[in-house]
Amino acid sequence: MVVLLALPLTPMSVYVFASVFGFTWLGTVPLTNGVVAGMFGVKHLATLSGIVYLSHQIGSFFGGWLGGYIYDATGPTSWCGPSPLRSPWWPRW
């Protein structure tokens, strides 16, 4: 995404970005289906894969919403503190 913003916006740059993004964005689908098939078998693979991806979309919605809610409720990075998971070059306000 950063590369697209850094380059001049031309039809060719949009086509290249869309092609690369399209090939890599769904790169986890076969891996996830393989894990689901390995855990539960292939009898109901389509239904289980649908449940996996539905729960993924619900989780991504609530993750963004909850992050905004926590930000509004506590202020910027007030709950982060000196976390070992926090990046050392992340600004500390």
Backbone as a ProteinNet text record, in pm:
[ID]
protein_1_A
[PRIMARY]
MVVLLALPLTPMSVYVFASVFGFTWLGTVPLTNGVVAGMFGVKHLATLSGIVYLSHQIGSFFGGWLGGYIYDATGPTSWCGPSPLRSPWWPRW
[TERTIARY]
81.9	0	86.8	194.8	284	347.3	379.3	440.9	344.4	216.9	119.2	108.4	113.4	104.8	231.7	345.1	471.1	489.9	430.9	445.7	341.3	368.6	265.6	145.3	27.7	-94.8	-123.1	-94.4	-122.3	-205.9	-271.9	-347	-258.1	-134.5	-46	-7.7	19.8	55.6	-62.7	-183.1	-301.4	-320.2	-298.2	-310.6	-206.5	-82.6	22.5	-9.2	-51.1	-86.5	-202.8	-305.8	-422.4	-385.1	-296	-253.2	-175.7	-78	2.6	-84.6	-167.1	-255.1	-352.5	-407.4	-501.9	-440	-314.7	-248.5	-203	-168.4	-114.4	-217.4	-324.2	-421.3	-491	-525.7	-593.3	-495.4	-371.3	-271.9	-290.1	-369	-389.4	-508.6	-590.5	-711	-677.5	-586.1	-555.2	-495.3	-413	-353.8	-459.7	-551.8	-657	-749.4	-783.5	-866.9	-795	-664.7	-588.4	-589.7	-579.3	-585.2	-723.1	-827.7	-964.6	-988	-942.6	-959.6	-880.7	-763.7	-683.8	-744.5	-811.4	-870.4	-1005.8	-1087.5	-1225.9	-1261.1	-1170.3	-1202.7	-1263.9	-1291.1	-1338	-1488.4	-1557.9	-1700.4	-1779.2	-1752.3	-1824.1	-1727.5	-1631.5	-1527.4	-1583.3	-1678.7	-1732.7	-1802.2	-1880.8	-1950.4	-1852.2	-1754.9	-1657.1	-1570.2	-1534.3	-1456.5	-1538.2	-1666.1	-1753.4	-1761	-1768.7	-1772.9	-1641.3	-1530.1	-1399.1	-1388.8	-1427.4	-1413.3	-1518	-1635.5	-1734.5	-1683.3	-1629	-1576.5	-1456.4	-1378.5	-1267	-1316.8	-1421.4	-1475	-1538.3	-1608.5	-1667.7	-1556.8	-1452.5	-1340.6	-1268.3	-1251.7	-1183.9	-1269.2	-1400.9	-1487.7	-1477.7	-1494.3	-1492	-1352.9	-1247.5	-1112.4	-1090.8	-1131.9	-1120	-1209.7	-1331.1	-1424.9	-1376.3	-1331.4	-1286	-1160	-1071.5	-952.8	-988.2	-1084.1	-1129.7	-1198.7	-1276	-1345.5	-1245	-1144.3	-1042.5	-963.1	-933.9	-863	-945.5	-1074.4	-1160.1	-1178.1	-1183.7	-1209.2	-1085.8	-966.9	-847.8	-746.7	-761.2	-664	-556.4	-474	-373.8	-263.8	-243.8	-138.5	-129.9	-238	-230.8	-224	-273	-272.2	-152	-74.7	37.9	149.7	192.1	298.7	426	513.4	638.5	619.5	551.5	524.4	643.9	676.7	785.7	748.9	618.9	575.6	576.2	589.8	588.7	721.3	712.2	830	918.2	1050.4	1136.7	1139.8	1106	1108.2	971.2	869.2	735.8	739.1	680	686.5	619	678.5	622.2	573.7	441	382.9	356.8
-118.6	0	125.8	122.9	238.9	263.6	156.6	171.4	240.5	203.7	268.5	417.4	453	594.3	670.8	601.3	668.3	691.4	607	620.8	715.6	771.8	853.5	766.4	821.4	746.6	745.6	631.9	611.4	485.1	466.3	340.9	217.3	223.9	108.5	78.9	180.6	155.9	96	137	79.6	-65.6	-96	-234.2	-325.3	-276.5	-356.4	-379	-274.2	-288.7	-384.9	-372	-460.2	-604.9	-627.6	-764.2	-825.5	-752.3	-804	-823.9	-727.7	-736.8	-852.8	-870.8	-979	-1116.5	-1130.9	-1260.6	-1291.2	-1190.3	-1215.6	-1205.8	-1131.5	-1109.6	-1238.9	-1321.5	-1447.2	-1563.9	-1536.1	-1641.4	-1732.1	-1691.7	-1774.6	-1868	-1851.1	-1933.8	-2082.3	-2124.5	-2268	-2321.1	-2240.6	-2284.7	-2302.5	-2208.4	-2218.5	-2335.8	-2355.9	-2470.7	-2601.7	-2605.1	-2724.2	-2753.2	-2649.5	-2667.6	-2716.7	-2655.4	-2697.2	-2841.5	-2878.5	-3016.4	-3114.1	-3074.5	-3160.7	-3181.3	-3078.3	-3088.1	-3157.7	-3131.5	-3178.7	-3273.9	-3296.3	-3380	-3297.9	-3365	-3292.4	-3308	-3379	-3403.6	-3272.5	-3182.8	-3054.9	-2937.3	-2952.3	-2850.8	-2716.2	-2716.3	-2589	-2512.6	-2581.4	-2515.4	-2465.4	-2546.5	-2506.4	-2391.2	-2392.2	-2280.9	-2152.5	-2163.4	-2046.3	-1991	-2078.8	-2034	-1967.5	-2025.2	-1967.1	-1825.8	-1808.3	-1676.4	-1577.1	-1623.5	-1534.7	-1485.4	-1576.4	-1534.3	-1441.5	-1461.4	-1371.5	-1230.8	-1219.7	-1087.6	-1020.8	-1097.5	-1041.1	-994.4	-1077.1	-1038.4	-915.5	-902.6	-783.9	-659.2	-673.3	-558.8	-514.6	-610	-573.8	-533	-584.1	-541.8	-394.3	-350.2	-208.5	-121.5	-168.2	-91.3	-83.1	-196.7	-198.4	-115.2	-117.4	-33.1	114.8	157	295.9	329.9	236.3	258.8	275.2	187.7	197.5	326.9	365.7	491	609.6	610.2	719.4	719.3	601.6	592.7	623.4	586.1	599.2	699.6	744.3	836.6	761	832.2	765.7	699	573	488.2	495.9	532.4	540.7	403.3	302.2	167.9	86.3	136.6	57.9	47.4	160.2	157.3	95.5	51.1	-10.7	-158.9	-189.7	-328.4	-387	-513.8	-575.1	-597.4	-595.5	-612.4	-481.4	-371.8	-241.8	-218.3	-163.9	-140.3	-32.2	-51.2	49.7	182	183.9	309.4	374	314.4	373.3	498.1	608.8	732	714.9	772.5	766.5	906.8	918.5	1047.9	1056.5
0	0	0	75.1	81.8	-54.4	-125.1	-256.9	-352.2	-347	-433.7	-403.2	-275.6	-238.9	-274.6	-278	-307.8	-457.6	-540.1	-684.7	-741.5	-859.1	-923.4	-959.8	-944	-969.8	-1119.7	-1180.2	-1321.6	-1334.3	-1446.1	-1462.4	-1448.5	-1498.2	-1489.5	-1344.6	-1262.8	-1123.1	-1046.3	-1079.6	-1015.8	-1057.6	-1184.3	-1231.3	-1166.2	-1155.8	-1093.1	-945.9	-875.8	-735.2	-717.6	-800.6	-789.2	-817.1	-911.1	-942.2	-827	-774.9	-664.1	-540.4	-509.4	-393.1	-408.5	-526.4	-550.2	-536.7	-580.7	-569.4	-427.3	-349.9	-216.1	-105.4	-125.4	-18.1	20.6	-75.3	-46	-38.9	-8	1.6	121.6	219.6	338.3	325.8	223.5	210.7	198.1	110.2	103.9	234	300.2	426.1	533.9	543.6	643.4	614.1	489.4	454.5	485	466.2	500.8	649.4	730.3	875.5	917.2	862.5	895	851.6	733.6	685.5	771.4	815.2	900.2	1038	1088.8	1222.5	1221.7	1120.5	1122.7	1009.1	915.6	800.9	688.9	576.8	458.7	435.6	523	499.9	495.7	586.6	593.7	577.4	488.7	473.3	429	338.9	289.7	401.8	481.8	592.5	696.9	731.7	832	782.8	655.8	601.3	602.5	572.1	580.1	721.2	819.1	959.4	997.7	952.1	982.6	925.7	801.1	739.5	788	825.7	887.4	1021.6	1102.8	1232.5	1215.6	1110.5	1082.9	1053.3	973.8	940.1	1061.8	1142	1264.3	1359	1372.6	1458.4	1408.1	1277.4	1224.6	1243.4	1232.7	1258.1	1403.3	1495.2	1636.7	1682.4	1619.4	1654.9	1625.6	1508.2	1474.7	1560.6	1584	1665	1809.7	1864.4	2002.7	2020.6	1921.7	1929	1934.4	1852.3	1856.9	1987.4	2039	2166.8	2281.3	2285.6	2390.4	2375.3	2252.7	2229.2	2279.2	2247.1	2292.3	2443.3	2503	2646.4	2729.9	2683.5	2766.8	2714.5	2592.7	2536.2	2460.4	2387.5	2303.9	2385.6	2364.8	2423.1	2575	2641.6	2787.1	2851.1	2784.6	2842.3	2798.3	2702.8	2652.3	2754.1	2806.8	2905.3	2850.9	2937.5	2893.3	2862.8	2758.5	2721.9	2648.1	2675.5	2599.8	2452.8	2421.5	2283.2	2206.2	2276.9	2213.2	2141.3	2023.2	1942.3	2006.5	2009.3	2070.5	1995.6	1867	1791.9	1784	1850.9	1852.8	1940.7	1897	1976.3	2112.6	2212	2348.3	2385.8	2394.2	2428.7	2575.3
[MASK]
+++++++++++++++++++++++++++++++++++++++++++++++++++++++++++++++++++++++++++++++++++++++++++++

